[in-house]
């Protein structure tokens, strides 16, 4: 071999040849590497978990004034403490709470007058909403009288034609005290109202305390019809979908507003675009008024609680299961948002998609999709060009052009070998995690509900076993590649190319306005940085590789550079998914979806270990040990109960239906996740009487839920005296020429929400008025369907007038009347309270649609002919 050829090989130690120098043997110690790698990952994950869940200390009034921050103690004591009874739109307490909000606003108005601030209160909103819905039946047409409370503070600009909105709904669902959903949002809004009474805003601010959000965002829709709505330039919506914890910037379409929050004085900010992605994908079975306002073209922020969804809409959404710290967290985020908006409302532009996320609650990054695209594309182009340029220029000047080309070609081949190893590892990991998930789904179908942390460890071990197995298989397939991978650089080269390809895919999804791929840039940049450090610090010549001290120290630095930032971000995503999604199976989300969502970040983290697996060596021994660990974790996950009394009780939807005329038995329907069906039947066997249990039948419902029904003699109390409870009077009826009319007035003593149901859903020429308000029905077609009319009264015992007009025809059918009942705290619904009291502590009752625990059919029906 010529001397020039020897020099050339000396400069290219990564070449795939049998006598290529390998990593220093002093590093290749499995115990040392694995103890460091896994020890660091465990402690670092524990650190992330602890830091990210930090909540602020609640501030007193004095402390808040000194820091210009949010007084969480005052807000908790004076406002949130009033949310101590269920108060859905169809319960008595709803009216009491509305009156209390009005009284608080009136008291603050007196203070505003003393401070020279112009403050208006609309306590009795006259807006009526007409809309089509599919809540209790299909093709319903609703008439709703507003119970919204509106407050407007005129800013120093004295311009009421432009304003910003602070919105919170004050109604709960019928099964819950509604402390987190949405007592906290309401209490924070009241505290912000108090703040602006004492600190006049520059711009006009409107406060909306809306009702009937829980049954389809009705209060928000009603406000969209109000004259004040046209003045809104941006909004902040305060919401809850859990039981305390950290408040989250769930959704936003205003870059300026989110940037203002990020740069505000608010501490421990929490934001993630994944919540919005989950809502759009219908993985989170919830919605907020954000949807209504943005539908009308108004940009804004959606700030919401999301953890402990097992408590969502149940008896545990109460003061016992939340904390002043959680209230302080939402309050300071909300205050930071509105102060930044008020400071520069002119910066608010038209709605646009935004990428936003926090890092450990200490930093918050906000940028547009255009910026994301720019950063990604620049990185995709410049870094490979820079790497190739460096390889070319760093070669010895004595090398010829042809030798440099050969060097580039051989290094490209080595990168390809590393990429093949990374790709095969990824495929194996996906397959191993898939098999592990399917086995666990069969053995313990609800494992993630109560033991999601153990399941995450189980999936991580399965992923690591897949990684090790892939490299064993690769060594058998190609000894040449296996020899190359003994040099730690090859693994890093392969991972960097793999992350580059992932960034290409992420860039495409970013162009489709999908924000969930934002970690890709960190994966690529961190791998590039670690590879650069490795290339710079690792020995180049065979003699240098014999220096044990230098070789031993460098890999710690490289490992930290490789994992520190991406593992932080991906672990936060994993923990967010676990907190956000673990209890959604009770809502009908497939358990397999939870495994899928968890598997993606787990695989991305474990894939970082590819070069370290080869640095450690002894692949077969490692595989056998990992198999043993996997078996142990599998057994733990398999035997643990999916439900517990702490943060993972099962949720069961309750609904009762009763025919008041027949006076016989009521039918009770229960819904829960399909994976919980066996547990539900076992529980009901103990909770029901033997007579009730004998009538029990269960079936699969809508793919991923179980529906059980049974008969009970525990009928709604008010409906047992139907003549006293529900009065019906036919005022006028008759036909003239080809048109028939009927006018009916109904009065329900203890229900605000009643329904008129048509037995003939295709009445020709049908027109309807409720309390004189014309109900806009779809245009007449042969397929037009009108199943029912719904009327919601904002005052108790108010008569409702139904005016119906239709073409004279055969088989017109009849009208049936149904009323919904939700009060239960004084024993009004014994079937609900009895079951609630008989269920074990790890089983909770909830409701679907916000109202309508009991549905009562009243007779006689009214014939239309």
RODRENMI-825983 format. One record per residue (C-alpha): residue in three letters; x, z, y. Coordinates in steps of 0.02 Angstrom, whole numbers, padded with zeros to 5 digits, always signed. Last residue first. Layout:
BEGIN
alaXZY...
END
This chain:
BEGIN
unk-05319+00660+00765unk-05172+00765+00824unk-05204+00913+00710unk-05136+01079+00771unk-05053+01188+00640unk-05132+01354+00595unk-05008+01428+00585unk-04840+01495+00640unk-04674+01456+00555unk-04540+01589+00586unk-04353+01551+00593unk-04240+01703+00582unk-04058+01715+00634unk-04091+01576+00759unk-03956+01584+00891unk-03771+01537+00902unk-03786+01375+00802unk-03723+01452+00639unk-03725+01638+00615unk-03611+01775+00549unk-03615+01907+00415unk-03458+01997+00359unk-03381+02029+00187unk-03221+02136+00172unk-03315+02297+00210unk-03430+02277+00062unk-03604+02208+00095unk-03752+02326+00084unk-03766+02365+00270unk-03765+02182+00322unk-03889+02140+00183unk-04009+02274+00246unk-03983+02226+00428unk-04020+02042+00397unk-04171+02066+00285unk-04236+02202+00401unk-04245+02087+00554unk-04324+02193+00692unk-04228+02348+00638unk-04181+02408+00811unk-04017+02308+00820unk-04102+02151+00752unk-04151+02039+00897unk-04126+01856+00848unk-04294+01774+00821unk-04336+01588+00825unk-04511+01519+00848unk-04597+01378+00754unk-04754+01281+00796unk-04825+01138+00694unk-04904+00982+00767unk-05009+00866+00658unk-05017+00695+00579unk-05051+00533+00671unk-05110+00453+00510unk-05202+00310+00594unk-05174+00261+00774unk-05219+00300+00954unk-05059+00289+01051unk-04975+00451+01105unk-04976+00583+01241unk-04919+00763+01222unk-04922+00901+01352unk-04844+01065+01295unk-04866+01214+01411unk-04755+01365+01381unk-04821+01537+01429unk-04686+01663+01479unk-04677+01817+01368unk-04495+01847+01417unk-04414+01749+01557unk-04283+01610+01545unk-04392+01505+01433unk-04315+01389+01303unk-04424+01247+01237unk-04384+01135+01090unk-04473+00972+01044unk-04467+00907+00867unk-04437+00763+00747unk-04440+00615+00864unk-04381+00459+00773unk-04379+00282+00844unk-04357+00157+00703unk-04495+00035+00754unk-04435+00046+00932unk-04499+00133+01089unk-04360+00183+01207unk-04282+00351+01178unk-04372+00506+01242unk-04352+00581+01415unk-04455+00739+01419unk-04554+00747+01581unk-04559+00921+01654unk-04736+00988+01681unk-04704+01147+01582unk-04648+01035+01439unk-04699+00852+01451unk-04706+00725+01310unk-04729+00540+01278unk-04763+00457+01110unk-04819+00276+01114unk-04813+00259+00925unk-04781+00419+00828unk-04632+00399+00712unk-04593+00580+00664unk-04765+00614+00591unk-04763+00799+00544unk-04712+00834+00723unk-04626+00999+00760unk-04651+01101+00917unk-04512+01228+00934unk-04491+01398+01012unk-04350+01488+01100unk-04377+01640+01210unk-04443+01747+01069unk-04521+01920+01072unk-04700+01900+01135unk-04719+01714+01106unk-04843+01619+01214unk-04907+01444+01179unk-05007+01323+01286unk-05070+01158+01216unk-05122+00996+01301unk-05172+00848+01193unk-05185+00667+01242unk-05235+00506+01155unk-05215+00329+01220unk-05302+00173+01155unk-05464+00189+01256unk-05470+00371+01304unk-05432+00496+01169unk-05456+00683+01171unk-05377+00854+01191unk-05372+00991+01320unk-05319+01170+01334unk-05277+01206+01152unk-05222+01388+01152unk-05088+01466+01044unk-05036+01647+01044unk-04889+01714+00944unk-04845+01896+00918unk-05019+01974+00916unk-05096+01848+00797unk-04935+01842+00695unk-04932+02027+00652unk-04797+02014+00518unk-04699+01898+00633unk-04632+02040+00739unk-04556+02130+00591unk-04463+01983+00516unk-04494+01987+00327unk-04404+02095+00200unk-04500+02035+00045unk-04348+01931-00006unk-04318+01763-00089unk-04144+01695-00123unk-04034+01551-00068unk-03849+01512-00086unk-03754+01371-00003unk-03571+01341-00042unk-03458+01244+00074unk-03325+01109+00062unk-03418+00952+00011unk-03571+00968+00125unk-03653+01100+00015unk-03614+01143-00165unk-03752+01245-00243unk-03812+01424-00265unk-03976+01497-00329unk-04035+01677-00313unk-04214+01718-00366unk-04159+01849-00494unk-04046+01924-00359unk-04197+01966-00251unk-04287+02056-00392unk-04127+02147-00444unk-04104+02207-00266unk-03965+02125-00171unk-03792+02192-00124unk-03716+02213-00297unk-03761+02042-00366unk-03731+01973-00193unk-03546+02018-00202unk-03520+01931-00369unk-03610+01776-00304unk-03505+01777-00145unk-03340+01800-00239unk-03379+01652-00350unk-03421+01544-00199unk-03267+01587-00095unk-03176+01421-00124unk-03334+01331-00068unk-03325+01415+00102unk-03479+01514+00148unk-03664+01486+00179unk-03814+01600+00152unk-03998+01555+00153unk-04136+01685+00152unk-04315+01632+00108unk-04451+01751+00160unk-04587+01809+00042unk-04776+01807+00062unk-04875+01814+00222unk-04938+01637+00198unk-04974+01626+00381unk-04807+01689+00445unk-04704+01565+00343unk-04530+01640+00349unk-04353+01570+00359unk-04194+01674+00364unk-04017+01618+00403unk-03851+01705+00374unk-03675+01628+00377unk-03550+01725+00273unk-03376+01764+00338unk-03244+01837+00220unk-03138+01980+00284unk-02958+01934+00325unk-02883+02043+00462unk-02899+02216+00385unk-03028+02243+00249unk-02958+02111+00133unk-03006+01944+00061unk-02903+01819-00040unk-02862+01949-00174unk-02681+01941-00229unk-02653+01892-00411unk-02603+01710-00389unk-02497+01734-00234unk-02394+01868-00321unk-02376+01763-00478unk-02318+01614-00376unk-02190+01720-00284unk-02114+01775-00449unk-02115+01599-00522unk-02034+01527-00366unk-01896+01657-00372unk-01857+01612-00552unk-01856+01426-00512unk-01740+01460-00365unk-01615+01545-00482unk-01619+01398-00602unk-01597+01273-00461unk-01448+01367-00389unk-01362+01364-00558unk-01393+01178-00570unk-01331+01143-00394unk-01167+01237-00408unk-01111+01177-00235unk-01119+01279-00074unk-01066+01136+00040unk-01185+01022-00054unk-01333+01136-00022unk-01270+01159+00155unk-01281+00972+00191unk-01467+00968+00141unk-01517+01132+00223unk-01601+01050+00372unk-01733+00984+00251unk-01798+01163+00236unk-01859+01163+00416unk-01948+00995+00408unk-02025+01040+00239unk-02099+01201+00309unk-02162+01113+00466unk-02260+00985+00362unk-02316+01101+00222unk-02421+01214+00332unk-02539+01077+00389unk-02555+01009+00213unk-02587+01179+00136unk-02723+01215+00265unk-02800+01044+00229unk-02805+01085+00043unk-02913+01236+00083unk-03044+01115+00147unk-03120+01162+00316unk-03300+01218+00288unk-03317+01356+00417unk-03261+01490+00292unk-03107+01380+00264unk-03067+01409+00448unk-02985+01578+00414unk-02804+01520+00399unk-02817+01388+00535unk-02763+01466+00700unk-02645+01603+00645unk-02562+01498+00509unk-02554+01343+00618unk-02479+01444+00761unk-02352+01522+00643unk-02300+01349+00583unk-02289+01282+00761unk-02182+01431+00812unk-02072+01399+00662unk-02054+01218+00715unk-02000+01263+00891unk-01876+01399+00843unk-01812+01298+00695unk-01781+01150+00810unk-01686+01255+00939unk-01568+01357+00830unk-01553+01244+00678unk-01410+01120+00700unk-01310+01209+00834unk-01318+01368+00732unk-01261+01279+00575unk-01118+01193+00665unk-01052+01356+00735unk-01058+01443+00566unk-00977+01289+00488unk-00823+01298+00599unk-00752+01463+00542unk-00700+01429+00364unk-00612+01265+00396unk-00506+01337+00534unk-00454+01487+00431unk-00420+01387+00273unk-00296+01263+00346unk-00278+01144+00197unk-00395+01020+00278unk-00266+00989+00413unk-00146+00916+00282unk-00280+00796+00216unk-00307+00732+00390unk-00462+00739+00498unk-00503+00922+00497unk-00675+00967+00562unk-00696+01016+00744unk-00745+00856+00833unk-00841+00780+00689unk-00935+00944+00659unk-00972+00967+00844unk-01039+00790+00853unk-01143+00816+00697unk-01217+00977+00767unk-01260+00889+00930unk-01340+00742+00842unk-01440+00858+00729unk-01499+00955+00882unk-01546+00794+00974unk-01643+00722+00827unk-01741+00878+00781unk-01773+00917+00965unk-01844+00742+00996unk-01958+00758+00845unk-02035+00923+00906unk-02161+00826+01016unk-02255+00754+00867unk-02416+00850+00900unk-02451+00762+01064unk-02550+00612+01002unk-02579+00500+01153unk-02569+00338+01051unk-02401+00299+01133unk-02347+00472+01074unk-02390+00419+00898unk-02269+00272+00916unk-02134+00383+00988unk-02156+00504+00845unk-02125+00364+00720unk-01964+00316+00809unk-01917+00499+00820unk-01938+00514+00632unk-01817+00368+00611unk-01689+00457+00719unk-01720+00616+00619unk-01671+00521+00460unk-01516+00448+00543unk-01464+00622+00597unk-01501+00691+00424unk-01392+00559+00341unk-01245+00587+00458unk-01261+00774+00432unk-01259+00754+00243unk-01109+00640+00254unk-01015+00762+00367unk-01022+00898+00235unk-00902+00803+00122unk-00965+00836-00054unk-01098+00709-00008unk-00971+00569-00036unk-00941+00627-00213unk-01128+00629-00247unk-01146+00454-00174unk-01012+00389-00292unk-01085+00484-00439unk-01246+00386-00419unk-01405+00416-00519unk-01349+00580-00599unk-01291+00648-00431unk-01455+00592-00352unk-01556+00686-00481unk-01459+00845-00446unk-01480+00812-00260unk-01668+00792-00279unk-01680+00950-00382unk-01598+01051-00243unk-01717+00986-00111unk-01870+01004-00223unk-01820+01184-00259unk-01807+01210-00071unk-01983+01141-00047unk-02052+01252-00186unk-01968+01404-00106unk-02044+01358+00063unk-02215+01331-00016unk-02213+01504-00096unk-02148+01583+00064unk-02293+01503+00159unk-02414+01564+00025unk-02349+01740+00047unk-02379+01727+00234unk-02552+01653+00205unk-02613+01798+00102unk-02793+01829+00157unk-02864+01657+00184unk-02715+01561+00114unk-02754+01610-00066unk-02933+01549-00064unk-02929+01434-00217unk-02819+01552-00321unk-02768+01467-00485unk-02827+01289-00449unk-02774+01285-00267unk-02611+01368-00319unk-02574+01229-00443unk-02619+01094-00318unk-02506+01172-00186unk-02356+01185-00303unk-02380+01003-00355unk-02388+00947-00173unk-02240+01055-00124unk-02136+00980-00265unk-02188+00802-00220unk-02156+00824-00034unk-01988+00904-00070unk-01939+00763-00188unk-01982+00632-00057unk-01886+00724+00078unk-01733+00745-00033unk-01738+00561-00078unk-01743+00519+00108unk-01600+00638+00149unk-01490+00573+00008unk-01527+00393+00056unk-01485+00436+00237unk-01319+00511+00183unk-01277+00356+00083unk-01327+00247+00231unk-01215+00349+00345unk-01074+00321+00222unk-01105+00134+00223unk-01104+00136+00413unk-00937+00227+00404unk-00872+00087+00290unk-00931-00049+00408unk-00864+00038+00561unk-00694+00057+00477unk-00696-00125+00421unk-00732-00178+00599unk-00589-00070+00660unk-00474-00149+00530unk-00524-00322+00590unk-00490-00278+00770unk-00316-00217+00721unk-00269-00036+00711unk-00120+00023+00812unk-00235+00085+00950unk-00299+00218+00834unk-00488+00229+00818unk-00576+00335+00948unk-00637+00182+01044unk-00737+00108+00902unk-00810+00269+00837unk-00852+00321+01015unk-00941+00156+01049unk-01041+00173+00889unk-01094+00349+00935unk-01137+00300+01113unk-01243+00154+01055unk-01332+00266+00929unk-01363+00396+01066unk-01416+00271+01200unk-01557+00182+01110unk-01662+00314+01023unk-01624+00442+01158unk-01681+00325+01297unk-01838+00283+01197unk-01882+00465+01167unk-01851+00522+01345unk-01953+00379+01418unk-02097+00402+01296unk-02105+00588+01334unk-02104+00552+01520unk-02246+00429+01500unk-02339+00555+01393unk-02334+00675+01539unk-02232+00833+01552unk-02251+01021+01539unk-02129+01147+01464unk-02162+01333+01459unk-02025+01461+01437unk-02032+01643+01388unk-02184+01641+01273unk-02069+01607+01125unk-02053+01426+01181unk-02211+01367+01265unk-02301+01203+01249unk-02372+01064+01356unk-02397+00876+01335unk-02528+00803+01453unk-02664+00670+01441unk-02732+00615+01610unk-02877+00666+01721unk-02870+00603+01901unk-02756+00696+02020unk-02736+00877+02072unk-02595+00888+02200unk-02720+00915+02342unk-02766+01080+02260unk-02597+01150+02311unk-02603+01338+02335unk-02778+01356+02265unk-02725+01273+02103unk-02570+01384+02089unk-02677+01538+02123unk-02807+01481+01996unk-02682+01457+01855unk-02579+01614+01883unk-02739+01717+01890unk-02801+01641+01727unk-02635+01673+01638unk-02630+01849+01709unk-02806+01885+01651unk-02785+01811+01478unk-02635+01922+01444unk-02712+02075+01525unk-02865+02058+01413unk-02752+02050+01261unk-02661+02206+01320unk-02827+02295+01350unk-02854+02279+01162unk-02971+02199+01037unk-03050+02251+00874unk-03134+02412+00930unk-03212+02329+01082unk-03313+02210+00974unk-03294+02044+00887unk-03297+02138+00723unk-03485+02117+00703unk-03457+01932+00674unk-03446+01775+00783unk-03257+01762+00758unk-03186+01908+00660unk-03110+01794+00526unk-03045+01691+00672unk-02914+01825+00694unk-02820+01724+00823unk-02894+01596+00944unk-02913+01664+01120unk-02948+01533+01252unk-02887+01449+01411unk-02957+01273+01439unk-02881+01196+01596unk-02956+01062+01707unk-02990+00884+01757unk-03167+00829+01806unk-03228+00659+01742unk-03404+00707+01687unk-03350+00715+01504unk-03209+00827+01566unk-03338+00955+01622unk-03438+00953+01461unk-03289+00958+01342unk-03208+01101+01439unk-03371+01195+01411unk-03303+01241+01240unk-03308+01179+01061unk-03285+01252+00889unk-03267+01196+00709unk-03078+01186+00718unk-03025+01050+00596unk-03140+00928+00686unk-02993+00808+00714unk-03021+00819+00901unk-03024+01009+00890unk-02864+01013+00788unk-02776+00897+00912unk-02831+01006+01058unk-02763+01161+00972unk-02603+01067+00931unk-02567+01041+01116unk-02492+01217+01125unk-02481+01346+01263unk-02438+01531+01281unk-02368+01607+01439unk-02280+01774+01423unk-02277+01806+01611unk-02381+01737+01753unk-02282+01714+01914unk-02326+01530+01920unk-02214+01383+01874unk-02298+01350+01706unk-02471+01375+01780unk-02436+01252+01920unk-02367+01126+01796unk-02529+01144+01698unk-02632+01110+01855unk-02523+00963+01910unk-02526+00880+01739unk-02714+00893+01725unk-02796+00847+01560unk-02790+01018+01480unk-02829+01100+01315unk-02793+01263+01222unk-02688+01356+01348unk-02687+01507+01234unk-02736+01688+01257unk-02636+01806+01147unk-02715+01927+01026unk-02897+01974+01043unk-03034+01937+00918unk-03056+01752+00888unk-03133+01601+00974unk-03135+01655+01156unk-03159+01559+01319unk-03107+01550+01501unk-03126+01378+01582unk-03021+01336+01735unk-03088+01190+01837unk-03031+01049+01950unk-03107+00945+02090unk-03282+01021+02091unk-03390+00964+02237unk-03512+00864+02131unk-03550+01022+02030unk-03624+01112+02180unk-03781+01004+02176unk-03826+01066+02000unk-03848+00940+01859unk-03674+00975+01786unk-03727+01158+01789unk-03858+01123+01656unk-03728+01042+01544unk-03618+01195+01560unk-03762+01310+01515unk-03808+01204+01364unk-03636+01205+01283unk-03715+01179+01111unk-03795+01338+01051unk-03656+01458+01099unk-03650+01404+01280unk-03826+01470+01312unk-03785+01554+01476unk-03661+01517+01614unk-03566+01629+01731unk-03503+01496+01851unk-03386+01548+01991unk-03355+01425+02131unk-03199+01427+02239unk-03182+01352+02413unk-03002+01322+02460unk-02874+01433+02546unk-02934+01584+02449unk-02976+01751+02531unk-02882+01898+02453unk-03003+02045+02439unk-03157+01944+02391unk-03036+01828+02299unk-02977+01968+02185unk-03154+02032+02150unk-03204+01858+02095unk-03047+01854+01988unk-03102+02019+01909unk-03274+01945+01874unk-03193+01793+01793unk-03083+01907+01686unk-03237+02004+01629unk-03329+01843+01586unk-03182+01774+01486unk-03159+01940+01398unk-03343+01955+01358unk-03342+01782+01279unk-03314+01772+01138unk-03185+01911+01142unk-03314+02048+01167unk-03462+01950+01099unk-03555+02097+01026unk-03587+01986+00876unk-03723+01929+00757unk-03835+01843+00886unk-03697+01738+00962unk-03636+01794+01132unk-03693+01743+01305unk-03581+01766+01458unk-03507+01593+01474unk-03352+01583+01582unk-03308+01460+01720unk-03190+01464+01868unk-03217+01307+01972unk-03118+01225+02111unk-03191+01164+02274unk-03210+01013+02387unk-03365+00980+02494unk-03371+01164+02539unk-03234+01146+02668unk-03207+01302+02773unk-03019+01282+02748unk-03009+01471+02735unk-03110+01460+02576unk-03298+01479+02552unk-03336+01592+02405unk-03471+01525+02290unk-03561+01620+02153unk-03673+01547+02018unk-03770+01639+01882unk-03840+01529+01744unk-04004+01575+01662unk-04064+01395+01661unk-04231+01340+01591unk-04203+01229+01439unk-04311+01085+01376unk-04240+01013+01217unk-04275+00854+01120unk-04239+00869+00934unk-04190+00716+00834unk-04127+00804+00677unk-04178+00982+00639unk-04110+01152+00690unk-03970+01092+00803unk-03980+00903+00816unk-03990+00883+01004unk-04068+00774+01139unk-04066+00838+01316unk-04177+00900+01459unk-04100+01036+01566unk-04196+01132+01699unk-04106+01193+01855unk-04196+01330+01951unk-04048+01449+01952unk-04105+01625+01986unk-03955+01729+02039unk-03877+01600+02153unk-03750+01700+02252unk-03661+01645+02411unk-03503+01719+02488unk-03435+01689+02663unk-03289+01807+02690unk-03275+01918+02844unk-03196+02062+02748unk-03350+02173+02773unk-03458+02028+02713unk-03347+02010+02559unk-03368+02195+02519unk-03557+02174+02523unk-03538+02019+02417unk-03441+02120+02288unk-03593+02231+02262unk-03703+02075+02247unk-03585+01999+02118unk-03587+02159+02014unk-03778+02162+02023unk-03791+01980+01969unk-03676+02014+01822unk-03786+02164+01775unk-03944+02058+01784unk-03866+01930+01666unk-03817+02069+01548unk-03994+02137+01542unk-04066+01963+01513unk-03948+01933+01367unk-03987+02107+01300unk-04163+02050+01254unk-04097+01919+01131unk-04123+01731+01126unk-03975+01680+01235unk-03864+01792+01130unk-03831+01969+01185unk-03764+02075+01041unk-03721+02249+01106unk-03568+02333+01182unk-03507+02208+01312unk-03517+02328+01459unk-03342+02393+01423unk-03271+02225+01475unk-03316+02252+01658unk-03266+02421+01730unk-03145+02492+01603unk-03066+02331+01540unk-03054+02245+01709unk-02987+02402+01791unk-02853+02420+01658unk-02809+02235+01661unk-02771+02231+01848unk-02699+02053+01862unk-02545+02020+01967unk-02494+02026+02149unk-02352+02141+02095unk-02395+02288+02210unk-02580+02251+02199unk-02573+02245+02009unk-02480+02410+02001unk-02609+02496+02111unk-02757+02425+02016unk-02680+02476+01851unk-02585+02353+01745unk-02603+02320+01559unk-02434+02302+01472unk-02404+02125+01417unk-02422+02062+01238unk-02277+02012+01126unk-02332+01903+00981unk-02198+01771+01013unk-02059+01900+01009unk-02103+01976+00842unk-02134+01815+00747unk-01980+01732+00823unk-01870+01881+00775unk-01939+01882+00599unk-01903+01696+00587unk-01725+01729+00648unk-01701+01868+00523unk-01760+01759+00379unk-01667+01603+00437unk-01505+01701+00465unk-01512+01783+00295unk-01556+01618+00215unk-01407+01528+00289unk-01281+01672+00284unk-01325+01732+00110unk-01334+01553+00051unk-01163+01507+00120unk-01069+01661+00062unk-01151+01670-00109unk-01126+01484-00141unk-00940+01482-00094unk-00882+01311-00039unk-00803+01367+00122unk-00635+01415+00047unk-00638+01251-00048unk-00613+01154+00112unk-00730+01007+00120unk-00675+00857+00021unk-00537+00729+00037unk-00581+00557-00032unk-00491+00524-00197unk-00642+00450-00285unk-00692+00339-00142unk-00836+00343-00024unk-00747+00341+00143unk-00772+00496+00250unk-00585+00524+00282unk-00574+00371+00395unk-00420+00397+00505unk-00305+00428+00356unk-00371+00270+00275unk-00312+00168+00424unk-00142+00252+00427unk-00115+00210+00244unk-00164+00028+00276unk-00037+00019+00418unk+00098+00089+00303unk+00065-00044+00173unk+00000+00000+00000
END
